[in-house]
Amino acid sequence: MVTKMALLFGTRPFEFADFFALFQDGLFDLSKLNYVEAVTKHVEAGFKHIEVTGDLIYVLPGILTPEIIAQLVELKKEKNITFSVHLPLWGMEPAAFAPQIRKGSVESFVDCINLTKPLDPLCWVIHPTGTLTVEFMNMNLPDFAKGLMMNQFTSHAAEAIKKTLEITGIPSRKIAVENIEYPFEIMFPVIQQLDLSICLDTGHLLAGFSGKMDVLEFIEKYYDRIIELHLHDGKYPRIDHKPLGEYDLPVRDLLLKLSEKKFTGPLVYELSFDEAIKSMDYLKENVPEVLD
């Protein structure tokens, strides 16, 4: 009989509804948004892992400071939780043609890593390419031209990640490359070359963003490097970030496979708080074996 183990489920404690609630009478009151309180809300709901959204450093200046990080470190000790960090992605383009833009992306990654090092994250999740690459992929260009540009984008992304590692000094396996809207088979040689980890985003795969492989095949092929999952439902074409049980994710088969393999990494809901709770209720009914 195969022994199963409980899996580690987590969330991202920030919702845009919280952001818009800061506007009252035409004024913006950042003091009403407390990140530590937001994290505490999710922990008290039963989640044992928190993924910090690195973009908040720039979107809401002051919400993630060294003092806030220190408070999160104390909360980590008190509640016995773990952290990961999603490096900034809004406006980042580590694969840009312009070296100045690549340099700026690396600097943003480095600043985020240095700020969050005290949390001792399980990993820092990175988007190796940005919206520029998506724009070129969707252009009506000959295949050979797209291939040439993909090679250039991939080379630039590799160099940006390499520089980030060199400057920060973190172990290469602490960087988890997420499968995004970019062919994953093109990025995987970079992962091997730099000895990086992988963050499997289930919705991105289901939506067709990363290639034609299904989720269970992805697990089998890349399991040795997978350190985290972004867990949400979706379907082809271009539907993702939905609560579990609504679309095509083989939830039970996926989670039982991870449990049987004794996967210890976090499964992070990239959903709203209410959608994450709804997804956990779905698991209680359909896959209780993977819960505590």
DRENTIMI-626273 format. One record per atom (N, C-alpha, C): x, y, z. Coordinates in steps of 0.2 Angstrom, whole numbers, plus 5000, padded with zeros to 4 digits. Layout:
N
XYZ/...
***
This chain:
292
500449945000/500050005000/500450065000/500350114996/500750174995/500550225001/501050245005/500850295010/500850365008/500250395010/500150465008/500350515014/500550575012/500650625017/500250685016/500250725021/499850795020/500250845016/499950885012/500350935008/500251005011/500751045009/500751115012/500451165008/499851195010/499451235006/499651305008/499651355004/499751425005/499351475001/499451535003/499151584999/499551654998/499251694994/499651764994/499151814997/499351845003/498851885007/498851955004/498651964998/498452034996/497952024990/497452064991/496952064986/496752134983/496652144977/496552214974/495852244978/495452204980/494852234984/495152274990/495652244993/495952284999/496252344996/496552344991/496852404988/496352464987/495752444983/495252494982/494952514988/494952474993/494552494999/494952555002/495552565000/495952625003/495752695001/495352694995/495052754992/494452774996/494452824999/493852855002/493752935001/493252954999/493153024997/493653054993/493953014988/494453034983/495153034986/495253014992/495853014995/496152934996/496752934996/497152864997/497452865004/497252815008/497452805014/497852745015/498452745014/498852685014/498952655022/498752695027/498852675034/498352615035/497852615031/497252565033/497452495030/498052485026/498252425024/498852405028/498752345032/499252325036/499452255033/500052245031/500252185028/500252125033/500552145039/500652085044/499952065046/499452115046/498752095048/498452045042/498652065036/498352025031/498651955031/499251945032/499651885033/499251845039/499151875044/498951845050/498251815049/497851855045/497151835043/497151765039/497651755035/497751695031/497951635035/498451655040/498751605044/498151575049/497751625051/497251605056/496651565053/496651565046/496151525042/496451455041/497051445043/497351375042/497851365037/498051425034/498651415029/499251415032/499751375030/500351365034/500951395030/500851425024/501351445019/501051515016/501551565016/501351625013/501851645008/501551665002/501951694997/501951764996/502451804997/502551874997/502551894990/502151944989/502151974982/502652034981/503152024978/503652074977/503452134974/502952134970/502752194967/502552244972/502252224977/502052274982/502552324984/503152304984/503652354986/503652414982/503452414976/503352464971/502652494970/502152444970/501452474969/501252504976/501452484981/501152514988/501852534992/502152584990/502852594994/502652605002/503052565005/502952575013/502652515016/502352475011/501952415014/502452355016/502952355012/503452305014/504152335015/504352345021/504952375024/505352325028/505952345029/506352305034/506052285040/505652335043/505352335049/504752285048/504352285043/503852235042/504052165041/504652165037/504952095036/505152065043/505452105048/505552085054/504952065058/504452095057/503852075061/503552005058/503651995051/503451935048/503951875050/504551895052/505051845054/504751815061/504551865065/504351845072/503651805071/503251825066/502651785065/502751715063/503351705059/503551645056/503751595062/504151625067/504351585073/503751565077/503251615078/502651605082/502151555080/502051555073/501551515070/501851455066/502451445066/502751395063/502551385055/502651445052/502451445045/503051455041/502951445034/503551455029/503351515024/503851535021/503751585016/504051575009/503751595004/504151604998/504051674995/504351694990/504351764988/504251764980/503751794978/503651804970/504051864969/504551864965/504951924963/504551964958/504652034958/504252084954/504152054947/503552064944/503452054937/503152104933/502752154937/502452204933/502852254931/502952254924/503452304921/504152274920/504252224923/504952194922/505052154916/505652164913/505752124907/506452104906/506652054910/507352034910/507652004903/507151994899/507351974892/507352024887/507252094889/507152144884/507752154880/507652184874/508252204869/508652254872/508452304876/508852354878/509152334885/509852344885/510252324891/510052364897/509852424896/509652464902/509052434905/508552404901/507952384904/508052314908/508552274905/508752214908/509052224915/509452274915/509852294921/509352324926/508852354924/508352384929/507952324932/507852274928/507452214930/507852174935/508552164934/508952134938/509052174945/509052234945/509152274951/508452274955/507952264952/507252254956/507252184959/507552134955/507552074958/508052064964/508552104963/509052104969/508852134975/508552194974/508252234980/507752194983/507252154980/506752114983/507052054986/507552024984/507851964987/508251994993/508652044993/508952064999/508452085004/507952125002/507452145007/507152085011/507052025007/506651975010/507051915013/507751915012/508151865014/508051845022/507851895026/507751875033/507251825034/506751815029/506251775030/506451695028/507051695026/507351625023/506851595019/506651625014/506051595009/506251525007/505851485006/505951415003/506151424995/505951484992/506151494986/505951564984/506251594979/506051654976/505851634969/505151644967/504851634961/505051684956/505251674950/505351724945/505051704938/504751764935/504551754928/505151774924/505451724920/506051744916/505951784910/505351794908/505251844903/504651884904/504451934901/503951974902/503451984896/503052044896/502552054891/502852064885/503452094884/503752104878/503752044874/504051984877/504051924873/503351894871/502851904875/502151884873/501951924867/502151984867/501952024861/502252004855/502851984855/503251964849/502951894847/502851844852/502551784851/501851784847/501551834848/500851844845/500851884839/501451904837/501451934830/501451884824/501151914819/501151864813/501751874809/502251834812/502951824809/503051754807/503551754802/503751684800/504051644806/504051584806/504251534811/504951544812/505351554807/506051564808/506251634812/505851684810/505951744813/505751744821/505251704822/505051694829/505551654833/505851604829/506351564832/506951604834/507151654830/507751694831/507651734837/507051764837/506951814843/506951774850/506651714849/506551674855/507251654858/507751634853/508351624856/508651684859/508551744856/508851804859/508551814866/507851814866/507551824873/507751774878/507851714876/508051664881/508751674884/509151694879/509851714881/509851774886/509451824884/509451884889/509251864896/508651814896/508351794902/508951754906/509251714903/509751674906/510351724910/510551774906/511051814908/510751854914/510151874914/509851914919/509751874926/509651814925/509551764931/510251754934/510751744929/511451734932/511651794935/511551854933/511851914937/511451914943/510851904944/510451904950/510751854955/510951804953/511251754957/511951774960/512351804955/512951824957/512951884962/512551924961/512451984965/512251974972/511751924972/511451914979/511751854983/512051814979/512451754982/511951704985/511351704983/510951644985/511051584981/510851524984/510951464980/510551464974/510751434969/510351434962/509751404963/509751344967/509051314968/508551344972/508751404974/508251444978/507851494973/508051494967/507651524961/507251474958/506551484958/506151444955/505851474949/505951454943/505751474936/505051454935/504551504935/503851484933/503751474926/503251424925/503051414918/502551474916/502751514912/502251574910/502051564903/501851624900/501651624893/502351634889/502651574888/503251564885/503451494884/503651464879/503651394878/504151364883/503951324888/504351304893/504951254891/504851224885/505451184883/506051224881/505851284879/506451334877/506751354883/506451364888/506751394894/507051334899/506851274898/507151224902/507951214902/508251214896/508951214896/509251264900/509051324900/509251374905/509251354912/508651324914/508551294921/509151244922/509251204917/509751154918/510451184919/510551224914/511251264914/511451294920/510951334923/511051374929/510851334936/510651274935/510451234941/509951264945/509351284942/508851314945/508251274947/507751294950/507151254952/506651274948/506051244949/505451254945/504851274949/504451324947/503751334950/503251314945/502951264946/502351234941/501751274943/501551314938/500851354938/500351314934/499951274938/499451234935/498951264930/498751324932/498251364927/498651384921/499251404921/499551424915/499651374910/499851314913/499851254909/499251234906/498651234910/498051214907/497751264902/497951324903/497751384898/498151374891/498651334891/499051334885/499551384884/499751414890/500251464889/500951444888/501151384891/501851354892/501951304887/501551274883/501651214879/501051174879/501051114876/500551064876/500551014881/500951014885/501050954890/500450964895/500250904898/499750914903/500050914910/499650924915/499950934922/500250874924/499950814924/500250754926/500950744922/500950754916/501550744912/502150784914/501950854916/502450904918/502750874925/502350854929/502550824936/503050774935/502850724930/503350664929/503950684926/503950734921/504550754918/505050794922/504750844926/505150894929/505150884937/504950834939/504850834946/505450844951/506050824948/506650834952/506850904953/506550944949/506651024950/506151064953/505551034953/504951064956/504951084963/504951144965/505051164972/504351194975/503951214970/503351244972/502851244967/502151244969/501651244964/501251304965/501051344960/500451384960/499851354958/499351344962/498851294962/498151334960/497951324954/497251354952/497051314946/496451324945/496051284939/496051324933/495951294927/495951334921/495751284915/495751304909/495651264903/495851304897/495951264892/496251294886/495551324882/495651374879/496251424879/496151484883/496651494887/496751564890/496351574896/496151514900/495751524906/496151494912/496251544917/496651514922/496451554929/496851544934/496651574940/495951574943/495651504942/495051494944/495051444950/494551444955/494551394960/494551324958/494751284962/494851214961/494151184960/494151134955/493451104954/493051134948/493251194946/492851224941/492951214934/493651184932/493751174925/494151114924/494751114921/495051044919/495651024923/495751054928/496351024933/496150954936/496550904935/496350844938/496650844945/496250874949/496450894956/496550834960/496150784960/496250724964/496950684962/496950674956/497550634953/498150674954/498150744953/498750784954/498950784962/498550794966/498750794973/498950734976/498550674974/498750614977/499450594974/499650614968/500250594965/500850634969/500650694971/501150734975/501250704982/500650684985/500750654991/501050594991/500950554986/501350484986/502050494985/502250554981/502950564980/503250604986/502850614991/503050644997/503350714996/502950754991/503150824990/503150864996/503650904997/503650945003/503551025002/503551034995/503551104994/502851134995/502751204994/502151234995/501651234989/501051224990/500551234984/500151294986/500351344982/500051414984/499451434979/498951454982/498351474979/498451544976/498451554970/498451614967/497751644965/497451644971/496751664971/496551714976/495951744976/495751784982/495651744988/495651774994/495551735000/494951695000/494351724997/493751684997/493751624992/494151634987/494251574982/494651524985/495151544989/495651494992/495251454997/494851485001/494451445006/493951405002/493651424997/493251384993/493551324990/494251334988/494651274985/494751224991/494951254997/495051205002/494451165004/493851195004/493251155005/493151105000/493351114994/493351064988/493751014990/494351024992/494850974994/494550925000/494250965005/494050925011/493450875008/493150895003/492650845001/492850794996/493350814992/493650764986/494250734987/494750764991/495450734992/495650744999/495250725004/495450735011/496050705013/496250655009/496950615011/497550665011/497550715008/498150765007/498050815012/497550815017/497550875022/497750845029/497950885033/498150875040/497550835043/
***
